[in-house]
Amino acid sequence: MRKTSSVAEILKSGAVAGVVAGLFVLMREFGQVLGRDFAREPLLSIRHAALLALVLLIGGVVLGLLARLVLSLVWKLGVRSWLEAEAVPRPARLGISAAVAVLLLAGGWTELPSAAVWWDVAAIALLVLAAYPGLARAESVAPDRLLPGVVGGLAATLAFFASVGLLLNDWALPGAAVALLGSGAIAAAAGYAVFGLLALAGLRSDRLRGGKAFGIASAALVVLLIGLVWWQRIDERAYLPRLIARSGVTQGGQAGSDAPSVILISVDTLRHDYVGYAGGPARTPTIDALAEESFVFTRAYSVAPWTRPSFASFLSGLYPSEMGVARIPGYERSDDMIVPFYWATKPELLPEVFQAGGWATAATVCNVNLTAAAHADQGFDLFYNTKERRIDRASRLANKLTGGRLIPEDLERADIVTAAALQVLGEARGPLLFWAHYLDPHNSYAPPTLEKSEQSAPDKVAGAASMEMRTAQERQKTLRAYAAETEWTDDNLAPVLEELRSSGLWDSSIVVFWSDHGEEFWEHSSWQHGQSFFEDQVHVPLLIHMPGQTERVTVDEPVSLLDVMPTLTDLCGLQGPQVRGVSLAPLLRGEVDRVEPHSFFMEALYRGGISKALLAGDYKLIYDVYFDRFTLFDVTRDPAELTNLVGTAEAPPALAGWETDLRAWTDESLALMSALVSQEAIEVSPEIREQLRDMGYIQ
């Protein structure tokens, strides 16, 4: 019977297991960290990669020690005699230790339900065993073989994932199995070759024997980690000024001094009936003041009840199905992505039209649905998403170790967006198309002005199941927190409007204020948004201020956010593409006193079944595709939408024609969307997927 390992040997072998596991997980992430921004910002990419490496190594040591100590405890509780039996080879015992360390490390920081992640974990576990030739003969580390084994294993990891990418190429089985076996063979050969070369060259690590050296190295890693985190935090402050200077917006556009600037201000998830000027419960003096000098559209509608398709349609004047961000039957390829992520790039978007017309174009936005990865940056000379530079594994892992204290965790708050907007407005020169987007009213409702006990993050499952599953007290808490988020946003809009006035842009600009969608608070036994076309989700605020306007003009006819793009291009004398919306410019110029009646469609749910809707005057017709069922509401007489008029005497004579039109559009839109999504598979990074999950868009 072999002697029981000493504590030092257990700690050393556990630490080595964690380090090696961390190195292998690191190789899986390096391509994304270095590949995304290296050409544009090599120093930033190298810093992120170094930060990621340190976090994984330090975390690997901790988890490796824990795993090794747990195994030692298990052995002492009675499994030791079985594990130390002559029938069980030592590589098997070592494999258990390494596998536990890898599973702890990879499982704690990745999405375990993902099949791809489990394949990575399995491959890494096998390669970790290959990196332990010295441990097959002793409980402690064999230094003369450790370093060659680790480097050889890293080479095998790189070879494996590189060859998978080259050989697999989305092959169907059994081609995929052949490609994976081939990749494994290539990886094994590469790792063994590197190990042999380094061993022959005499590369050793005898100096790692001492615990003192190990302690000094660990302390140095921690110090370096903290230094890199602080460097990154300080560099964040200089990033936007560099971006502004590089974009050229400081030079101004070439459209001419008499061309108006266009200022777009959007607030995510802002209900039409919560702002002060509409009689809502929130205190919104900034928005109210804007309304007093704007055209106030009391019946403005989004074409979709959630962010991605709403903005894709707003900026294009086309429907979500024409922009590739609607749903079609059978598209649900996985639980992680229920709807397409990328906007279509072929249509000419609003900023592209203005850019071609000589306007400088800039945007400071937030929300993972509005990133360059989603193609939301089309046509912008300067596009800055306050959170996008945080979509990297390095920063998130660093925050896990530092408790979020060294890197600000929430970069989508209104004060962050306002600070960025003020920097751009202070440097940019007109004529300018500028867009600022605020996210705060989006769930969860946690404004800094409220104590944590007053903040709210309702459970989506309970809220969607039934109103009775939530107490009246909880519902009131949620409503108060949502109103507070709206007020916090309004407070942070004030400096932006003050900047417009002090800089002279106010009197020479068209200012558009709107929301992409609303929010349901159990009015129809659900909460949040994205699951219906009820008024609380698609009826949105819309204000348009014209240059020199000093009075409020109320417009009660229904309009669509699709109408904004042709309106702006018309007002600025630009030739835009063919769109679905209708220009409101004659009304804004005073040439007519009312909006001509026009109907429009709505689509792009992301929860529930597939439905389409048609708004025609006072009536809203909703078509459930799966159940082939129509629902009709008179939203003027029945604003709560409680009475379905289909099949009743109150149904208008035009209903049959509306049903025909809505069926025809359903067939057309599904065909359009099918053609777009069939062109390529949709994949997003784990970081973007995690943010979408945090916001409630995926499970």
GISUL-V556285 format. One record per pair of residues at least 4 apart in sequence whose ideal C-beta (glycine too) atoms are under 7 Angstrom apart, sorted by the first residue. I is the first residue (numbers start at 1). J is the second residue. Records with the same first field share a line. If there is no record, write none. Layout:
BEGIN
I: J  J
END
This chain:
BEGIN
1: 84
2: 84
5: 9  10  139
7: 11
8: 12  211
9: 13  139  140
10: 14  68  69  72
11: 15  65
12: 16  140  141
13: 17  68  135  139  140  141
14: 18  64  65  67  68  69
15: 19  61  64  65
16: 20  141  146
17: 21  64  67  68  97  98  101
18: 22  60  61  62  63  64  65  101
19: 23  57  60  61  64
20: 24  128  131  150  153
21: 25  60  64  98  101  102  105  124  128
22: 26  56  57  59  60  105
23: 27  150  154
24: 124  127  128  153  157
25: 29  56  105  106  124
26: 30  52  53  56
27: 154  157  158
28: 120  161
29: 33  52  393
30: 34  49
31: 35
32: 36  685
33: 45  48  49  52  392  393  394
34: 38  45  49
37: 41  44  45
38: 42  45
41: 45
42: 46
43: 47
44: 48
45: 49
46: 50
47: 51  228  231  232
48: 52  392  394
49: 53
50: 54  228
51: 55  228  229  232  394  398
52: 56  393  394  397
53: 57
54: 58  221  224  225  228
55: 59  225  394  397  398  401
56: 60  397
57: 61  221
58: 62  221  222  225  401
59: 63  105  401
60: 64  105
61: 65  218
62: 66
63: 67  101  104  105
64: 68  101
65: 69
66: 70
67: 71  97  100  101  104
68: 72  97
69: 73
70: 74
71: 75  96  97  100
72: 76
73: 77
74: 79
75: 79  80  83
76: 80
79: 83
80: 84
81: 85
83: 88  93
88: 92  93
90: 94  136
91: 95  129  136
92: 96
94: 98  132  135  136
95: 99  129
96: 100
97: 101
98: 102  125  128  129  132
99: 103  125
100: 104
101: 105
102: 106  121  124  125  128
103: 107  121
104: 108
105: 109
106: 110  117  120  121  124
107: 112
109: 397
110: 117  686
111: 117  686
112: 117
115: 119
116: 120
117: 121
118: 122
119: 123
120: 124
121: 125
122: 126
123: 127  160
124: 128
125: 129
126: 130
127: 131  153  156  157
128: 132  153
130: 153  156  191
131: 149  150  152  153
132: 136  149
133: 145  149
134: 141  142  145  146  149
135: 141  142
137: 142
138: 142
141: 146
142: 146
143: 204  205  206  208  209
144: 204
145: 149  199
146: 150  205
147: 151  203  204  205
148: 152  195  198  199  203
149: 153  195
150: 154
151: 155  194  198
152: 156  191  192  194  195  198
153: 157  191
154: 158
155: 159  190  191  194
156: 160  187  188  190  191
157: 161
158: 162
159: 163  186  187  190
160: 164  183  184  187
161: 165
162: 166
163: 167  182  183  186  187
164: 168  180  183
167: 179  182  183
168: 176  179  180
171: 175  176  179
172: 176
173: 177
174: 178
175: 179
176: 180
177: 181
178: 182
179: 183
180: 184
181: 185
182: 186
183: 187
184: 188
185: 189
186: 190
187: 191
188: 192
189: 193
190: 194
191: 195
192: 196
193: 197
194: 198
195: 199
196: 200
197: 201
198: 203
207: 213
208: 213  214
210: 214
211: 215
212: 216
213: 217
214: 218
215: 219
216: 220
217: 221
218: 222
219: 223
220: 224
221: 225
222: 226
223: 227
224: 228
225: 229
226: 230
227: 231
228: 232
229: 233  398  402  406  407
230: 234  406
231: 235
232: 236  407
233: 406  407
235: 239
238: 242
239: 243  389
240: 244  384  420  423
241: 245  423
242: 246
243: 247  382  384
244: 249  250  382  423  424  427
245: 250
247: 381  382
248: 381
249: 360  362  381  382  427  428
250: 427  428  429
251: 429
252: 360  429  430
253: 358  359  360  430  431  432
254: 358
255: 259  357  358  359  431
259: 431  572
260: 431  508  509  510  547  572
261: 430  431  432  505  508  509
262: 354  433  509  510  568
263: 434  500  505  509  511
264: 434  435  512
265: 436  493  511  513
266: 437  514  515  516
267: 438  441  489  515
268: 307  367  437  438  439  441  442  516
269: 441  442  515  517  518  519  529
270: 274  441  486  515  541
271: 518  519  536
272: 278  518  539  540  541
273: 278  280
274: 280  281  282  483  486
275: 280  282  284  287  541
276: 280  282  283  284  285  287  288
277: 287  288  291  296
281: 483
282: 483  486  487
283: 487
284: 288  486  487  490
285: 289  490
286: 290  490  493  494  497
287: 291  490  493  513
288: 292
290: 294  497  513  543  545
291: 296  543  552
292: 552
293: 545  549  550  551  552
294: 543  544  545  549  552
295: 543  544  553  555  588
296: 543  552  553  554  555
297: 542  555  559
298: 554  555  556
299: 556  557  558  559
300: 514  540  541  542  559  561
301: 538  539  540  558  560  561  615
302: 310  516  517  538  540  561
303: 310  313  319  320  560  561  562  601  602  603
304: 309  310  313  320  517  602  603  604
305: 517  529  530  532  533  537  538  605
306: 310  517  529  530  606
307: 311  367  369  516  517
308: 312  325  369  374
309: 313  320  323  325  326  604
310: 314  516  517  561
311: 315  370  376  516
312: 316  320  323  325  343
313: 318  319  320  323  561  562
314: 561  564
315: 349  350  351  565
316: 323  347  349  565
317: 562  565  566  579  580  581
318: 322  323  347  579  580
319: 580  601  603  669
320: 325  326  603  604
321: 326  603  669  672  673
322: 672
323: 343  344  347
324: 340  342  343  344  676  677
325: 339  340  343  604
326: 603  604  669  673
327: 331  339  604  605  606  610
328: 670  673  674  677
329: 610
331: 677
332: 338
333: 337
335: 699
336: 689  698
337: 341  682  684  698
338: 606  698
339: 606
340: 677  682
341: 374  682  684
342: 374  375  682
343: 374  375  376
344: 676
345: 375  378
347: 577
348: 352  353  577
349: 378  379
350: 354  565  568
351: 355  361  378  379  380  433
352: 356  378  379
353: 357  569  574  576
354: 359  361  433  574
355: 359  361  379  381
357: 574
359: 431  432  433
360: 381  428  429  432
361: 379  380  381  433
362: 380  381  382  424  428  432  434
363: 380  382  383  384  435
364: 384  386  417  420  421  424  436
365: 370  385  435  437
366: 385  386  387  412  417  437  439
367: 412  437  439
368: 387  688  691  692  695
369: 374
370: 374  376  385  437
371: 376  385  388
372: 376  377  383  388
373: 688
377: 383
382: 424
384: 420
386: 411  412  416  417  420
387: 391  411  412
390: 395  411
391: 687  688  691
392: 687
393: 397  687
394: 398
395: 399  407
396: 400
397: 401
398: 402  406  407
399: 404  407  409
402: 406
404: 409
411: 416
412: 416  439
413: 440
414: 418  438  440  488  489  492
415: 419  492
416: 420
417: 421  436  438
418: 422  492  495  496
419: 423
420: 424
421: 425  436  496
422: 426  495  496  499
423: 427
424: 428  434
425: 434  499  503
428: 432  434
436: 496
438: 489
440: 447  485  488  489
441: 482  485  486  489  519
442: 695
443: 457  528  696
444: 456  457
445: 455  456  478  481  482  485
446: 455
447: 484  485  488
448: 488
449: 484  488
450: 454  455  481  484
454: 477  481
455: 481
456: 477  478  481
458: 463  470  478  527
459: 463
460: 464  528  696
461: 465
462: 469  470
463: 470  522  526  527
464: 526  527
465: 469
466: 525
467: 522  525
470: 474  475  522
472: 476
473: 477
474: 478
475: 479  521  522
476: 480
477: 481
478: 482  521
479: 483  521
480: 484
481: 485
482: 486  519
483: 487
484: 488
485: 489
486: 490
487: 491
488: 492
489: 493
493: 497
494: 498
495: 499
496: 500
497: 501
498: 502
499: 503
500: 505  506  509
501: 506
504: 508
505: 509
507: 547  548
508: 547
509: 547
510: 544  545  546  547  568  571
511: 545
512: 544  564
513: 541  543
514: 540  541  542  561
515: 540  541
517: 529  537  538  540
518: 529  536  537  538  539  540
519: 528  529  536
520: 524  526  527  528  529  534  536  537
521: 527
522: 526  527
523: 534  536  640
524: 532  534
526: 531
528: 696
529: 537
530: 605  606  607
531: 605  607  608
532: 537
533: 537  538  602  611  613  620  622
534: 641
535: 539  635  639  641
538: 602
544: 588
545: 549
546: 588
555: 587  595
557: 594  595  597
558: 615
559: 563  584  595
560: 581  600
562: 579  580  581  600
563: 567  581  582  584
564: 568
565: 569  576  579  581
566: 570  576  579  581  582  583
567: 571  583  584  585  588
568: 572
569: 574  576
570: 583  585
571: 585  588
582: 598
584: 588  595
585: 589
586: 591  592
587: 592  595
597: 617
599: 614  615  616
600: 615
601: 612  613  614  665
602: 613  615
603: 612  669
605: 610  611
606: 697
609: 624  625  626
610: 625  626
611: 622  623  624  625
612: 623  625  662  665  666  669
613: 620  621  622
614: 621  658  661  662
615: 620
616: 658
618: 634  635  636
619: 632  634  652
620: 633  635
621: 630  632  658  659  662
622: 631
623: 630  662  663  666
624: 629
625: 666
630: 646  659
631: 644  646
632: 644  645  646  651  655
633: 638  641  645
634: 638  645
635: 639  641
638: 642  643
645: 650  651
646: 651
647: 651
651: 655
654: 658
655: 659
656: 660
657: 661
658: 662
659: 663
660: 664
661: 665
662: 666
663: 667
664: 668
665: 669
666: 670
667: 671
668: 672
669: 673
670: 674
671: 675
672: 676
673: 677
674: 678
684: 688  689
685: 689
686: 690
687: 691
688: 692
689: 693  698
690: 694
691: 695
692: 697  698
693: 698
END
